């Protein structure tokens, strides 16, 4: 007896076959489509009807978020005024499996009058849409995953993946960087990870500074009020070492006179540091690698400017 999972296996197999076939069909036209879309002086207009329209909306959102400004144009609304959004400097990406969708066909003369080039995703290059397009990205003309070969399933998956491929190719075409990505993703975890810098989270000054000639006992108060950390600097103000509660615990196990020892005798002379301009994610990675919970923030000359703590980075939602 057939199981639901066997149906899932059947659908995955069909859609995988569609993707492999699509990749072969667009090999010769894909670069031309990317060149045309990348050269758009305006925006990318993505349009489709029905299920293809839903895919078109997602493609437009992906393009916009990755450095290629785009918007979804509903074909039915376009002929009732929304066509005013389209400018001659735009490029249109039009999705229609048959290439004969009535609402799409009604738009094509409008694009032609505006001299807006069309990139088509269709299974029929000889269709109305295919003939009107400057570049055709052909998808297969194969059976859908729907057991009745009616509901758009594998065809819309092929369109979706093809749209992702276009967006990723345009990232390279436009040299869209991680910093650029951060500029348009200011909210949520992505924004926090890409925008939050050490300077946003560091504490101090004042800093828990203790003279190297002072007895370790005198470091207890500043350590307690600064989450178990104290620092020393040399005559020029450069960081000369750090001492933390963990060091104190290990020292007390071996030295009964530990609290009377000079601070300079117990300092870690090679502390892990970071600059204020670096990303908080870099600070987090550095702490995790060293197994520590804080970093000294130093300026280009090695002078301490503040401290950044693991807890504050985690509390800011940066993981």
C-alpha positions as CSV (number, residue, x, y, z in Angstrom):
1,X,0.0,0.0,0.0
2,X,1.3,3.5,-0.9
3,X,2.4,5.7,1.9
4,X,2.4,9.5,2.1
5,X,6.2,9.5,2.2
6,X,6.3,7.6,-1.1
7,X,4.3,10.4,-2.6
8,X,6.9,12.9,-1.2
9,X,9.6,10.8,-2.8
10,X,7.8,10.9,-6.1
11,X,7.3,14.7,-6.0
12,X,11.0,15.3,-5.0
13,X,12.1,13.1,-7.9
14,X,10.0,15.0,-10.5
15,X,11.0,18.4,-9.2
16,X,14.7,17.4,-9.1
17,X,14.4,16.3,-12.7
18,X,12.8,19.6,-13.6
19,X,15.7,21.5,-12.0
20,X,18.3,19.5,-13.9
21,X,16.5,20.0,-17.2
22,X,16.1,23.7,-16.6
23,X,19.7,24.2,-16.0
24,X,20.5,22.6,-19.3
25,X,17.9,24.6,-21.2
26,X,19.2,28.0,-19.9
27,X,22.9,27.4,-20.4
28,X,23.1,29.5,-23.5
29,X,20.7,32.3,-22.5
30,X,21.4,32.8,-18.8
31,X,24.5,35.0,-19.3
32,X,22.6,37.3,-21.7
33,X,19.7,37.6,-19.3
34,X,22.1,38.6,-16.5
35,X,23.8,41.1,-18.7
36,X,20.5,42.7,-19.7
37,X,19.1,42.8,-16.2
38,X,22.4,44.1,-14.8
39,X,22.5,46.9,-17.4
40,X,19.1,48.2,-16.4
41,X,19.3,51.9,-15.7
42,X,16.1,51.7,-13.7
43,X,14.5,48.9,-11.8
44,X,13.7,45.3,-12.6
45,X,9.9,44.7,-13.1
46,X,8.9,41.1,-12.3
47,X,5.5,40.0,-13.4
48,X,3.4,36.8,-13.5
49,X,-0.2,35.6,-13.0
50,X,-1.6,33.1,-10.6
51,X,1.0,30.8,-9.1
52,X,3.7,32.3,-11.3
53,X,2.7,35.6,-9.8
54,X,3.5,34.4,-6.3
55,X,6.9,33.2,-7.5
56,X,7.4,36.6,-9.3
57,X,6.8,38.4,-6.0
58,X,9.3,36.3,-4.2
59,X,11.9,36.8,-7.0
60,X,11.3,40.6,-6.9
61,X,11.9,40.6,-3.1
62,X,15.1,38.5,-3.4
63,X,16.4,40.8,-6.1
64,X,15.7,43.9,-4.1
65,X,17.3,42.6,-0.9
66,X,20.5,41.6,-2.8
67,X,21.3,44.9,-4.6
68,X,19.0,44.8,-7.7
69,X,16.0,47.1,-7.0
70,X,12.9,45.3,-8.2
71,X,9.2,45.3,-7.7
72,X,6.3,42.9,-8.5
73,X,3.8,44.2,-11.1
74,X,0.4,42.4,-11.1
75,X,-0.6,41.9,-14.7
76,X,-4.3,42.6,-14.1
77,X,-3.6,45.7,-12.1
78,X,-1.0,46.9,-14.6
79,X,-3.6,47.6,-17.3
80,X,-5.7,49.5,-14.9
81,X,-3.1,52.1,-14.0
82,X,-0.2,50.3,-12.3
83,X,1.7,50.3,-15.6
84,X,2.6,53.9,-14.7
85,X,5.2,52.4,-12.4
86,X,7.2,51.1,-15.4
87,X,9.8,53.4,-16.9
88,X,11.8,53.1,-20.2
89,X,15.0,52.5,-18.2
90,X,13.5,49.3,-16.6
91,X,13.9,45.7,-17.6
92,X,10.9,43.3,-17.3
93,X,11.2,39.7,-16.1
94,X,8.0,37.9,-17.1
95,X,7.0,34.5,-15.9
96,X,4.4,32.3,-17.7
97,X,4.8,28.6,-18.4
98,X,2.6,28.6,-21.4
99,X,3.6,32.1,-22.6
100,X,0.0,32.7,-23.6
101,X,-1.4,33.9,-20.3
102,X,-4.1,36.4,-21.3
103,X,-3.2,39.1,-18.8
104,X,0.5,38.8,-19.8
105,X,-0.3,39.0,-23.5
106,X,-2.2,42.2,-22.9
107,X,0.9,43.8,-21.2
108,X,3.5,42.9,-23.9
109,X,2.4,45.7,-26.4
110,X,2.7,48.2,-23.5
111,X,6.3,47.1,-22.8
112,X,7.0,47.4,-26.4
113,X,5.7,50.9,-26.6
114,X,7.8,51.9,-23.6
115,X,10.8,50.2,-25.2
116,X,11.3,48.1,-22.1
117,X,13.2,44.9,-22.9
118,X,11.7,41.6,-21.6
119,X,13.4,38.6,-20.2
120,X,10.9,35.7,-20.3
121,X,10.7,32.5,-18.2
122,X,8.5,30.1,-20.3
123,X,8.5,26.6,-21.6
124,X,7.5,27.8,-25.1
125,X,10.0,30.1,-26.9
126,X,7.6,30.2,-29.8
127,X,4.7,31.6,-27.7
128,X,3.4,35.1,-27.6
129,X,5.7,35.9,-24.7
130,X,8.7,34.1,-26.1
131,X,8.5,36.0,-29.4
132,X,8.2,39.3,-27.6
133,X,11.2,38.6,-25.3
134,X,14.8,39.9,-25.8
135,X,16.0,36.8,-23.9
136,X,14.1,33.6,-23.2
137,X,15.0,31.5,-20.1
138,X,13.4,28.3,-21.1
139,X,11.9,25.9,-18.6
140,X,11.0,22.3,-19.5
141,X,7.7,21.3,-21.0
142,X,7.3,18.3,-18.8
143,X,4.6,16.8,-16.5
144,X,4.0,18.7,-13.3
145,X,4.4,16.9,-9.9
146,X,0.6,17.2,-9.6
147,X,-0.8,13.7,-10.2
148,X,-3.4,15.2,-12.6
149,X,-0.7,17.4,-14.3
150,X,-2.8,20.4,-13.5
151,X,-1.6,22.4,-10.5
152,X,1.6,24.3,-11.1
153,X,4.2,22.6,-9.0
154,X,7.5,21.6,-10.6
155,X,7.2,24.5,-13.1
156,X,7.0,27.1,-10.3
157,X,9.8,25.5,-8.5
158,X,12.0,25.8,-11.6
159,X,11.0,29.4,-11.9
160,X,11.8,30.1,-8.3
161,X,15.3,28.5,-8.4
162,X,16.0,30.2,-11.7
163,X,15.1,33.5,-10.1
164,X,17.4,32.8,-7.2
165,X,20.2,32.0,-9.7
166,X,19.6,35.3,-11.5
167,X,19.8,37.2,-8.2
168,X,23.0,35.5,-7.1
169,X,24.6,36.1,-10.5
170,X,23.6,39.8,-10.2
171,X,25.3,39.9,-6.8
172,X,28.5,39.1,-8.5
173,X,27.8,41.4,-11.4
174,X,27.2,44.4,-9.1
175,X,29.9,43.5,-6.6
176,X,27.3,43.6,-3.9
177,X,29.2,43.1,-0.6
178,X,28.3,42.0,2.9
179,X,28.3,45.6,4.0
180,X,25.9,46.5,1.2
181,X,23.7,43.6,2.4
182,X,23.7,45.0,5.9
183,X,22.6,48.4,4.7
184,X,19.3,47.0,3.5
185,X,18.8,44.4,6.3
186,X,19.0,46.7,9.3
187,X,16.4,44.7,11.3
188,X,16.4,41.3,12.9
189,X,19.3,38.9,13.5
190,X,20.9,39.5,10.1
191,X,21.0,43.3,10.7
192,X,22.4,42.9,14.2
193,X,25.1,40.5,13.0
194,X,26.2,42.7,10.1
195,X,25.9,46.1,11.6
196,X,26.7,45.9,15.3
197,X,30.3,46.9,16.1
198,X,32.4,46.5,19.2
199,X,32.0,50.3,19.8
200,X,28.2,49.8,20.2
201,X,28.6,47.3,23.0
202,X,31.9,48.1,24.8
203,X,31.9,49.6,28.3
204,X,34.3,52.2,29.6
205,X,36.0,54.5,30.2
206,X,36.6,54.6,33.1
207,X,38.5,51.4,33.0
208,X,39.6,49.1,35.9
209,X,43.2,50.1,35.9
210,X,45.6,48.9,38.6
211,X,49.3,49.9,38.9
212,X,51.8,47.1,38.4
213,X,53.5,47.8,41.7
214,X,50.3,47.6,43.7
215,X,49.5,44.5,45.7
216,X,47.1,42.1,44.1
217,X,44.7,42.8,47.0
218,X,44.2,46.3,45.7
219,X,42.9,44.8,42.4
220,X,40.0,43.0,44.0
221,X,37.6,46.0,44.2
222,X,38.0,47.1,40.6
223,X,37.8,43.4,39.4
224,X,34.6,42.9,41.4
225,X,32.9,46.0,39.9
226,X,34.1,45.2,36.4
227,X,33.0,41.6,36.0
228,X,36.2,40.0,37.1
229,X,38.7,42.0,35.0
230,X,41.5,44.5,35.8
231,X,44.1,46.0,33.5
232,X,47.5,47.7,33.7
233,X,49.2,50.1,31.3
234,X,52.8,51.2,30.8
235,X,54.1,54.8,31.1
236,X,52.9,55.7,27.7
237,X,49.4,54.4,28.4
238,X,49.6,51.2,26.3
239,X,48.1,48.1,27.6
240,X,50.7,46.1,29.5
241,X,48.6,43.2,30.8
242,X,45.3,41.9,32.1
243,X,44.3,39.9,35.2
244,X,40.9,38.1,35.7
245,X,39.1,36.2,38.4
246,X,40.0,32.9,36.7
247,X,43.7,33.8,37.1
248,X,43.1,34.7,40.7
249,X,41.5,31.3,41.5
250,X,44.4,29.4,39.9
251,X,46.9,31.5,41.7
252,X,45.3,31.1,45.2
253,X,45.6,27.3,44.7
254,X,49.4,27.5,44.6
255,X,50.3,30.7,46.5
256,X,49.2,31.5,50.1
257,X,50.7,35.0,49.7
258,X,49.0,35.6,46.4
259,X,47.1,38.7,47.5
260,X,50.3,40.4,48.6
261,X,52.1,39.8,45.3
262,X,52.6,42.8,43.0
263,X,50.1,43.0,40.2
264,X,52.9,43.2,37.6
265,X,54.1,39.7,38.6
266,X,50.8,38.0,37.8
267,X,49.6,39.8,34.7
268,X,48.8,38.1,31.4
269,X,51.2,39.9,29.2
270,X,49.6,38.7,25.9
271,X,45.9,39.5,26.3
272,X,43.5,39.1,23.5
273,X,42.4,42.5,22.2
274,X,40.1,43.9,19.5
275,X,39.5,47.3,18.0
276,X,36.3,49.3,18.5
277,X,35.6,49.4,14.7
278,X,35.4,45.6,14.3
279,X,32.1,43.7,14.2
280,X,30.7,42.3,17.4
281,X,30.6,38.9,15.6
282,X,34.4,39.0,15.3
283,X,34.7,39.7,19.0
284,X,32.4,36.7,19.7
285,X,34.4,34.4,17.5
286,X,37.6,35.5,19.1
287,X,36.3,34.9,22.6
288,X,34.9,31.4,21.6
289,X,38.2,30.5,20.1
290,X,40.2,31.5,23.2
291,X,37.5,30.3,25.7
292,X,37.3,33.7,27.4
293,X,34.4,36.0,28.3
294,X,35.8,39.5,27.7
295,X,38.2,41.4,25.4
296,X,40.1,44.6,25.9
297,X,39.3,47.2,23.2
298,X,42.4,49.0,22.1
299,X,43.2,51.9,19.8
300,X,45.7,51.6,16.9
301,X,48.5,52.5,19.4
302,X,47.6,49.7,21.8
303,X,46.0,52.0,24.4
304,X,42.9,50.5,26.1
305,X,39.6,52.2,25.2
306,X,37.1,49.8,26.8
307,X,36.0,46.3,27.5
308,X,33.6,44.1,25.6
309,X,31.9,41.2,27.3
310,X,30.5,38.0,25.9
311,X,27.3,38.4,27.9
312,X,26.6,41.8,26.3
313,X,27.1,40.4,22.8
314,X,24.7,37.6,23.5
315,X,22.2,39.9,25.1
316,X,22.3,42.0,21.9
317,X,21.0,39.0,20.0
318,X,24.3,38.2,18.2
319,X,25.0,34.5,18.0
